[in-house]
Amino acid sequence: MATDPNHFRALMEKLNKLPPERVAEVEDFVDYLRLKDQDHALAMTAAKVSEPSFAKVWDNPDDAAYDAL
């Protein structure tokens, strides 16, 4: 992801004004956000990979009524 250099610079200036313990909190939060994105991507990939297996189970006349929902 490309970041605007001015935005990056402004963010760095703000970080430089924080005490070390707050910088550590910001770093932890950034790590949390990245992990959350990775978890979401993993869940989406797992759902996509499992679709063919579930299609065999879901593709039947009894469940046809749910297709319109």
NUDO-900560 format. One record per residue: residue in three letters; x, y, z of N, C-alpha, C in turn. Coordinates in pm, whole numbers, plus 50000, padded with zeros to 5 digits. Layout:
<atoms>
{atom "ALA",{X,Y,Z},{X,Y,Z},{X,Y,Z}}
...
</atoms>
This chain:
<atoms>
{atom "MET",{50085,49882,50000},{50000,50000,50000},{50089,50124,50000}}
{atom "ALA",{50070,50207,49903},{50147,50331,49895},{50086,50435,49988}}
{atom "THR",{50171,50503,50059},{50124,50605,50152},{50178,50740,50106}}
{atom "ASP",{50093,50839,50117},{50133,50976,50085},{50248,51015,50177}}
{atom "PRO",{50361,51059,50122},{50476,51095,50206},{50442,51201,50311}}
{atom "ASN",{50357,51296,50278},{50320,51400,50375},{50241,51340,50490}}
{atom "HIS",{50152,51247,50460},{50073,51181,50564},{50165,51099,50654}}
{atom "PHE",{50257,51026,50592},{50353,50946,50667},{50438,51036,50757}}
{atom "ARG",{50484,51147,50705},{50566,51240,50783},{50488,51296,50901}}
{atom "ALA",{50362,51333,50878},{50278,51387,50986},{50257,51283,51095}}
{atom "LEU",{50237,51159,51054},{50219,51052,51151},{50346,51029,51232}}
{atom "MET",{50459,51032,51165},{50587,51014,51235},{50612,51128,51335}}
{atom "GLU",{50575,51249,51298},{50591,51362,51390},{50505,51342,51514}}
{atom "LYS",{50385,51293,51495},{50298,51267,51610},{50357,51157,51698}}
{atom "LEU",{50408,51051,51635},{50469,50942,51711},{50591,50990,51790}}
{atom "ASN",{50669,51077,51729},{50789,51129,51796},{50756,51213,51919}}
{atom "LYS",{50636,51265,51927},{50595,51346,52041},{50540,51262,52157}}
{atom "LEU",{50516,51135,52131},{50461,51048,52235},{50572,50993,52324}}
{atom "PRO",{50538,50967,52452},{50636,50900,52538},{50652,50754,52493}}
{atom "PRO",{50764,50693,52525},{50794,50557,52478},{50684,50454,52507}}
{atom "GLU",{50621,50464,52624},{50516,50365,52656},{50395,50380,52563}}
{atom "ARG",{50367,50500,52520},{50256,50522,52426},{50293,50473,52286}}
{atom "VAL",{50418,50490,52249},{50464,50439,52119},{50449,50287,52117}}
{atom "ALA",{50481,50224,52230},{50465,50079,52241},{50318,50039,52226}}
{atom "GLU",{50227,50119,52282},{50084,50092,52267},{50041,50105,52121}}
{atom "VAL",{50092,50206,52054},{50059,50226,51912},{50110,50107,51832}}
{atom "GLU",{50230,50063,51861},{50286,49948,51791},{50203,49823,51814}}
{atom "ASP",{50160,49801,51938},{50074,49687,51969},{49942,49695,51893}}
{atom "PHE",{49887,49815,51883},{49760,49833,51812},{49777,49806,51663}}
{atom "VAL",{49887,49853,51606},{49914,49827,51464},{49929,49676,51441}}
{atom "ASP",{49999,49609,51531},{50012,49463,51519},{49876,49395,51528}}
{atom "TYR",{49791,49443,51618},{49656,49389,51633},{49577,49406,51503}}
{atom "LEU",{49584,49524,51442},{49511,49549,51317},{49560,49457,51205}}
{atom "ARG",{49691,49440,51196},{49746,49351,51093},{49701,49207,51116}}
{atom "LEU",{49703,49162,51240},{49660,49026,51272},{49512,49007,51242}}
{atom "LYS",{49434,49108,51273},{49290,49104,51245},{49265,49090,51095}}
{atom "ASP",{49339,49165,51015},{49327,49156,50869},{49368,49018,50819}}
{atom "GLN",{49475,48964,50876},{49521,48831,50836},{49418,48725,50872}}
{atom "ASP",{49358,48737,50992},{49256,48642,51035},{49136,48647,50943}}
{atom "HIS",{49097,48768,50903},{48983,48784,50813},{49014,48722,50677}}
{atom "ALA",{49133,48746,50626},{49173,48689,50497},{49177,48537,50504}}
{atom "LEU",{49225,48483,50614},{49230,48339,50631},{49089,48280,50635}}
{atom "ALA",{48999,48345,50707},{48860,48296,50715},{48793,48301,50577}}
{atom "MET",{48818,48406,50502},{48758,48418,50368},{48815,48311,50275}}
{atom "THR",{48943,48284,50285},{49006,48181,50202},{48951,48044,50238}}
{atom "ALA",{48939,48017,50366},{48886,47888,50411},{48742,47870,50362}}
{atom "ALA",{48662,47975,50368},{48524,47966,50321},{48520,47938,50172}}
{atom "LYS",{48605,48006,50098},{48608,47988,49952},{48653,47847,49916}}
{atom "VAL",{48753,47795,49985},{48804,47662,49957},{48701,47555,49991}}
{atom "SER",{48620,47578,50093},{48524,47477,50136},{48393,47481,50057}}
{atom "GLU",{48373,47583,49973},{48248,47594,49896},{48217,47470,49814}}
{atom "PRO",{48313,47414,49740},{48280,47294,49660},{48230,47177,49746}}
{atom "SER",{48289,47159,49862},{48246,47050,49949},{48104,47073,50000}}
{atom "PHE",{48077,47197,50039},{47943,47229,50089},{47840,47228,49976}}
{atom "ALA",{47882,47259,49855},{47788,47261,49743},{47724,47123,49725}}
{atom "LYS",{47801,47018,49747},{47747,46882,49736},{47637,46859,49839}}
{atom "VAL",{47653,46916,49957},{47555,46899,50064},{47436,46991,50043}}
{atom "TRP",{47462,47114,50003},{47356,47215,49991},{47273,47202,49864}}
{atom "ASP",{47330,47143,49760},{47261,47136,49632},{47166,47016,49631}}
{atom "ASN",{47050,47035,49694},{46950,46929,49698},{46811,46991,49704}}
{atom "PRO",{46709,46917,49668},{46573,46972,49664},{46524,47024,49800}}
{atom "ASP",{46564,46959,49908},{46518,47001,50041},{46566,47141,50076}}
{atom "ASP",{46684,47177,50030},{46741,47307,50061},{46715,47412,49953}}
{atom "ALA",{46645,47375,49847},{46620,47467,49737},{46544,47592,49783}}
{atom "ALA",{46460,47579,49883},{46382,47693,49932},{46474,47802,49988}}
{atom "TYR",{46589,47763,50039},{46682,47861,50097},{46761,47936,49990}}
{atom "ASP",{46765,47884,49868},{46841,47949,49762},{46785,48087,49728}}
{atom "ALA",{46657,48107,49750},{46592,48234,49716},{46609,48339,49825}}
{atom "LEU",{46662,48303,49938},{46677,48398,50049},{46789,48494,50028}}
</atoms>
